[in-house]
């Protein structure tokens, strides 16, 4: 019998692959990649089926009932987290079921899809935090390491998935992927993130406020039923040019909404004398009457008990705790650790990102603190550099609010988002707005749409660096025509960009985006990253608060020329400026920087490297920053930026890396080079 099986296997596998190509349906199990791999050795399915002890019999039953077995035996690239039979015994007991046959098809689908990822992850790829690729259930799995004593009494680090599933045998490599053996069923929550907060015994004061301000409907949005995409765009991919390289772009097969809740446990409130909902209402009134003093002067306490109105102080308090996208782990707020270590000079600046919250016209600064290359925490609205907060603008240190990590067991997953604990009260106060956020805000372009974040496109790690996730009309963006492609590049260390990724456009692009808000009224400067490349076009920029009547800003930017070759920029490297003794002349450099500013450009920052510590942005002759406009902006308005191709090359590229909002208080006082 075994001889017959060995002869027929290649034929069966080829037939299955051909049938898969001819059959196109929308189910998860039929969402095949564009390249069909016919295994000539042991597949994932073979590994499970041929286990001498039969440890995976129950899992095999689930995989076959969910109809993914054929894929695991024929082609593709998978990480399979394979639970042993004992894991199903516990799972069935919890569900009150007698045997594996009692599981429904829907339950088998959920279990199977939750344990499979279409990308290979060996243990060496699994750093703490969310894996940078969703599973077949479109969820991110998080990795943690717990210390346990082995039989010899020595403490060892045990890798876990979603906190309570241990990897007990690792890195079994097969022809179409890798198998990681686990001791438990990876749990998946069917609750909305709204319910996660309300049902947590540690967050009952905030939950009472959340209920009162009537955000349930908003926080129970999940799957977008109106979204459609053709099969080839989602699974075969389209070929595009980005940065002079050939990219394969895969558009999102589905569109989902996501949320991240940043919540203080009750004990944090009690430390401030806030013991119940009424105390929190009074606290919110004090903070937000001051933060929005012009409105309070106009309306008084008119909205203080109109809980659903966005001018209500308690609602403002609650909405500032809600991000309109999913962040599965605190490690996912900023760029990946390999990129952070390779590209960021953390002795000069902390890794930072800015995110718009659900409170209209508000944002938070999230910074990741590193100490001699060691992770030291993630903070919101912090001012300072490093663990001690020294050396930033000569201003007093502000600790900020720390976000709890995976090790604290505080990353709670709902079907449409995550909840993370924070260790202090988070407010968009007058001090936060006018002091902490009174700074140059460098915003990575891949954070400009909630869709880039919820989909996992931002900081995505792929086996092929030249891949991207495509978007049709992502939130905060509007394309005036369909004759172009937009995608978020996969992130890798050698990519010449701010955080190793980037937003690429190709074709006859004419794109408008809603800009991140500013924290207070005043004179602000808007800048865009600039990178010259022969395949790029000439772009006219427009800015304003009326999306149908934006004003052109200066002459078009010629993206085809390097910063050094462009006569409008006249970029020169710093070591060009030396005195008669051959010593770098800092005064001459400063004078030339000022002259460049007068021409509407700045050099790149010296706080980041082009690739793996190869060359500083400031020293790289392709890179500069274009000053789009300097004007008076209002904190309570939406502003828009339009980028329109005005040259004749209808296959032109544009590499959009980062933007900056810079206040007059910074750019007027000899802004640093960082």
C-alpha positions, 0 to 999 in steps of 0.5 A, spaced: 500 500 500 505 504 501 508 503 494 502 505 491 501 511 495 508 513 493 507 512 486 500 516 485 502 522 490 505 526 485 499 525 480 494 527 485 498 533 487 498 535 480 491 534 479 489 538 486 493 544 484 490 544 477 483 543 480 485 549 484 487 554 479 480 552 475 476 553 481 475 561 484 471 562 490 471 567 495 472 562 501 478 563 505 480 556 503 480 557 496 484 564 496 490 561 493 497 565 491 499 566 484 504 561 484 502 554 485 508 550 488 508 542 487 511 539 493 516 533 491 518 532 499 514 532 505 509 537 506 505 540 512 500 535 511 505 529 510 508 532 517 502 532 521 499 525 518 506 521 518 507 523 526 509 516 529 505 518 535 499 520 532 499 527 536 496 531 531 490 526 529 485 531 532 488 537 528 488 533 522 480 532 522 479 539 523 483 541 517 480 536 513 473 538 515 475 546 514 477 544 507 484 547 507 488 540 507 489 540 500 493 546 500 497 544 506 499 537 501 500 541 495 503 548 494 504 554 498 508 557 503 505 556 510 507 557 518 503 551 521 502 552 529 500 545 530 496 543 536 497 536 539 491 532 541 491 534 548 490 541 546 483 539 543 481 535 549 482 541 554 478 545 548 472 540 547 472 540 555 471 547 555 466 547 550 462 542 553 463 537 547 464 530 547 468 528 541 472 532 536 466 530 531 462 534 535 465 541 532 461 544 527 464 546 520 464 553 522 468 552 529 473 547 524 474 553 520 476 558 525 481 553 528 484 551 522 485 558 519 487 561 526 493 556 526 495 558 519 499 563 516 501 564 509 509 566 510 514 562 513 516 564 521 522 560 524 523 562 531 529 566 529 524 570 526 519 571 532 521 577 536 516 579 542 510 582 539 505 581 533 508 577 527 508 582 521 503 577 517 496 576 519 493 568 519 488 566 515 483 569 519 486 575 518 488 576 525 495 578 528 498 573 532 503 575 538 509 572 540 512 573 548 517 569 552 516 566 559 521 564 563 520 556 566 524 552 569 526 545 566 527 538 569 534 540 571 532 547 575 535 551 570 530 557 567 529 557 560 525 562 555 519 559 553 516 562 546 508 563 547 503 565 542 497 570 544 500 569 551 497 562 553 499 557 547 506 555 548 511 552 542 513 546 545 517 543 539 520 548 534 522 549 526 520 543 523 522 545 516 518 542 510 517 543 503 512 548 503 513 551 510 515 550 517 511 547 523 511 549 530 508 544 535 504 548 540 500 545 547 494 549 546 489 551 541 490 558 540 484 562 542 480 567 538 475 572 541 469 573 538 467 580 542 468 587 539 473 591 543 467 595 546 465 589 550 473 587 551 473 594 555 466 593 558 467 586 561 474 587 564 474 587 571 480 592 572 477 597 567 470 599 570 470 606 571 472 607 564 467 602 561 462 606 565 464 613 561 464 609 555 457 606 556 455 613 557 458 617 551 454 612 546 460 610 542 457 602 542 455 603 535 462 606 532 466 601 536 462 595 533 464 596 526 468 591 523 467 588 516 466 592 510 461 589 506 461 594 500 468 593 499 470 589 492 476 587 489 478 582 483 481 576 484 488 577 480 489 584 484 488 580 491 492 574 490 496 574 483 498 581 484 500 586 479 507 589 477 509 596 478 515 600 479 517 603 485 524 607 486 526 604 480 525 597 482 520 592 480 514 591 485 509 585 486 503 589 489 497 585 492 491 589 494 487 587 500 482 581 499 477 585 504 477 591 508 476 591 515 475 596 521 479 596 527 480 600 533 486 600 539 483 602 546 488 605 551 485 604 558 487 606 565 486 601 570 481 603 575 487 603 580 490 609 576 484 613 577 484 611 584 491 614 585 488 621 583 482 620 587 477 618 582 473 613 585 467 612 580 464 615 574 462 622 577 469 623 579 471 622 572 466 626 569 468 632 574 476 631 572 474 631 564 470 637 565 476 641 569 481 638 563 477 639 557 474 646 559 481 649 559 484 645 553 478 648 549 477 654 553 475 658 547 469 654 546 468 654 554 468 661 553 462 661 548 458 655 551 459 655 558 457 648 561 452 647 555 454 641 553 457 638 560 451 633 560 450 632 553 454 625 553 453 624 545 455 631 543 463 631 541 463 637 545 462 634 551 468 634 556 467 626 558 466 624 551 472 628 549 476 624 554 474 617 552 475 619 544 482 621 546 483 614 548 481 611 542 485 610 536 481 608 529 486 603 527 488 596 530 495 596 533 496 588 536 502 589 540 506 595 543 511 593 539 507 595 533 506 602 534 513 604 532 518 601 526 520 594 527 526 593 532 531 590 526 529 597 522 530 601 529 537 598 530 539 599 523 536 606 521 535 610 527 540 614 531 537 613 538 542 617 542 539 623 538 532 622 538 527 616 540 523 613 535 517 616 534 510 616 531 504 621 531 497 618 530 490 621 530 485 619 535 478 619 535 477 625 538 477 630 532 483 634 530 487 631 536 493 626 536 498 623 540 506 622 540 508 615 541 515 614 542 519 608 543 525 608 548 532 605 547 538 605 552 544 602 548 540 598 544 536 595 549 528 596 549 526 600 555 518 602 554 513 605 549 510 612 552 505 617 549 506 624 549 513 624 552 518 629 551 526 627 552 531 623 549 532 616 552 530 613 559 532 619 563 529 624 558 535 629 557 537 633 551 531 635 547 531 642 546 533 644 553 526 643 555 524 640 562 523 632 561 516 630 561 515 622 562 508 621 559 504 615 559 507 608 559 503 603 555 503 596 558 507 590 554 505 583 552 509 581 559 504 584 563 498 580 560 495 587 557 494 586 550 487 584 549 484 582 543 477 583 540 475 581 533 475 588 531 481 591 535 485 591 541 486 594 548 492 596 552 493 598 559 496 605 560 499 607 567 497 614 567 491 618 565 491 620 558 489 627 556 489 632 551 490 637 555 492 645 554 499 643 557 500 637 552 497 641 546 502 647 547 508 644 550 509 637 549 507 637 542 510 644 541 515 640 536 517 638 529 512 632 528 515 628 523 510 623 520 511 617 517 507 616 511 505 609 512 501 612 518 497 617 514 491 612 513 488 607 518 487 602 513 495 602 512 495 600 520 489 595 521 491 591 514 498 590 517 501 593 511 505 598 515 512 595 517 510 588 513 515 583 513 515 579 507 520 574 504 521 578 497 523 585 499 520 588 493 512 587 495 507 591 497 500 592 499 495 595 494 490 600 496 484 603 492 481 609 496 484 608 503 481 612 509 484 619 509 486 619 501 482 620 495 484 619 488 481 623 482 482 618 477 483 610 477 489 611 472 494 609 478 497 604 483 498 606 490 501 601 495 505 601 502 512 598 501 514 592 505 519 594 510 526 592 510 533 595 513 536 596 506 530 600 503 532 608 503 527 611 507 525 613 514 522 607 517 524 602 511 518 602 508 514 607 504 508 609 500 509 609 492 505 611 487 505 610 479 501 612 473 497 618 472 497 620 479 493 625 482 492 624 490 489 628 495 490 626 503 487 629 509 493 632 513 494 630 521 492 635 525 496 640 529 495 641 536 494 649 537 493 655 532 499 658 530 504 659 524 506 652 522 511 649 516 509 643 512 514 639 509 515 633 505 520 628 504 524 629 497 528 623 493 530 624 486 529 618 481 529 618 473 523 614 473 519 620 477 515 625 475 514 633 476 509 634 481 504 640 483 502 641 490 496 644 493 494 645 500 488 648 504 482 647 508 477 646 503 478 640 499 474 642 492 478 649 492 486 648 494 491 653 493 497 651 489 504 652 493 509 654 489 512 652 483 512 644 481 517 639 484 521 636 479 522 629 482 526 626 476 533 630 479 537 628 485 537 633 490 544 635 488 543 635 481 537 640 482 538 647 480 533 649 485 536 646 491 543 646 490 545 641 495 552 640 497 555 635 502 557 638 509 564 636 508 564 641 502 565 646 507 572 647 510 576 652 513 583 653 510 586 648 515 581 643 512 577 643 518 569 643 517 566 650 518 560 649 522 558 656 521 559 656 513 554 649 513 549 653 517 549 659 512 548 654 507 542 651 510 539 657 511 540 659 504 537 652 502 531 654 506 530 660 502 530 656 496 524 652 499 528 646 501 532 643 507 537 637 507 535 630 510 535 629 518 542 626 521 538 622 525 537 616 520 541 612 516 539 611 508 540 603 510 544 599 515 548 605 518 551 606 511 550 613 510 546 619 514 540 622 510 543 629 511 549 626 507 545 623 501 545 627 495 538 624 492 534 626 499 532 633 501 526 636 504 521 640 500 518 646 504 511 646 501 508 652 505 509 656 511 502 659 514 497 660 519 493 654 521 488 652 526 487 646 530 480 645 529 480 645 522 481 639 517 487 641 512 488 637 505 494 636 501 494 634 493 499 632 489 498 632 482 503 629 476 504 635 471 509 632 467 507 627 461 510 621 463 504 617 465 508 611 468 511 616 473 513 614 480 513 618 486 516 615 493 512 618 499 516 617 505 514 622 511 512 629 512 513 634 517 509 639 521 514 644 524 511 650 529 514 657 528 517 656 535 522 651 532 524 653 525 525 660 527 530 658 533 535 655 528 532 648 528 537 642 529 539 638 524 536 632 527 
